[in-house]
Amino acid sequence: MSSVEATVKNGEIITSASQDSLSAKGNDKNSGMDKDAFLQLLVAQMKYQDPLEPTSNTEYISQYAQFSQVEALNNMSTTMELSRYSSYVGKEVVIESTDGSGKTTQTRGFVDYVTFEEGKAFFSIDGNLYKAEDMVTVISNEYSNAEDIAKRFAQTIKDLPGVDSINVTDHGNTITNLYNTYNSIGDYEKGFLDEDDVKKMNAYVSKLNELLVQLANEAAKEKEEKEAAEAAQSAAQDAQTDDTSIAENAASQGVVTPEED
């Protein structure tokens, strides 16, 4: 079983909220009556009873039967409580604990296991034990996932440079993935996103589209210039071929072409 270590500061032991929560175990030891205590009381009752008016055996048996019934009910209640709290294993919960100085703190984490001590249920969270009855909130998977999405979304926005400093090569994929994530989640998850982060995302997307259009125009212009240069080169080659053909035809017919000065 995990235990909670105390912290020593300035020569004094500083207790944590989980320690104060656990201290209830020791305080509850004498709050109930077990079978041994009942038998001790029964023996004491028999020892100090009035010998002139002794308690009948039937009354002793009746008392023991009543105690057995109460004990059975308590055991059943404990079993049902254990079963109920065991359903929280693996779930994320919030524990609200009060330490010895009256300071209330909240602890959030996943329940590793449930244990019973002196009739009390305790949650093990991050190696510390907390009273199960101090649980104030159970966090659903949907809520936890939405929180994680919001945190990653905010961190991605934070890691990007200013809108005017982005470029397609270094930031294009990040912005595109961010935009696709936003469009893929539902309204519930979007409700966890910071409005300023959503505005920044839209600004990044607009700037990225502007850069992509600019690159497309530059590529189209470059392609047009390349095609024009190739067409001019081809025309020059065709003209040279035509001149060569005319000269060859004239020579074959005995016609002398004038020479250029």
Order of alpha helices (4+ residues) and beta strands (2+ residues): beta-beta-alpha-alpha-alpha-alpha-beta-beta-beta-beta-beta-beta-alpha-alpha-alpha-alpha
